[in-house]
Amino acid sequence: RKNFLGDISHELKTPIFSIQGYIQTLLDGGLDDPNVNYRFLAKADKNVERLIKIVEDLEIINQLESGKMSFNMEEFDIVALAKECIALMDDDAAKFKKRVTVRIKDGFRPSIKVVADRDRIQQVFINLISNSIKYGKDDGVTQVGFYDMDNLILVEVSDNGIGIKEEQLPR
């Protein structure tokens, strides 16, 4: 919990200090400069979105720990969802100035129907793909694979990035 609180504190500080800097610049005269005002307001808005995402993640963690998490089970095509998430992450690769190729592994059916909470699965895909871009190496590859396990589908997101340090694996 101590490590977790430290991580959250760090995650919150970055967008808060960024927003503060943008607002201070606007208050110090940047508001009257058309080359600055819109750009800084847009950057502040992006950081507010980051804060909202962090708070939403905290709410999910709280629901998980309290056993009050509910799932909206529905049938959907998990391959199509993975492709959507890959397309969404193209902007992340540009933001981190990384040349990481994200793709579906070859040799899989073009459509696989599953019953699960689509929004939660999307959240997991985005988190894993985003991390693979953020921590991956230039010209790296991230692949999403699907394996038929009788009545279950095993989904694998793999990359050739730096990996997770051994001591961090239990977390």
Protein Blocks (a to p, Z undefined) as FASTA:
>chain_A
ZZmmmmmmmmmmmmmmmmmmmmmmmmnopmmmmklmmmmmmmmmmmmmmmmmmmmmmmmm
mmmmnopaccddddddfklmmmmmmmmmmmmmmmnopacdddddehiafbdcddddfklm
mmmmmmmmmmmmmmmcehiacddddddehjaccdddddfbebjafklmmZZ
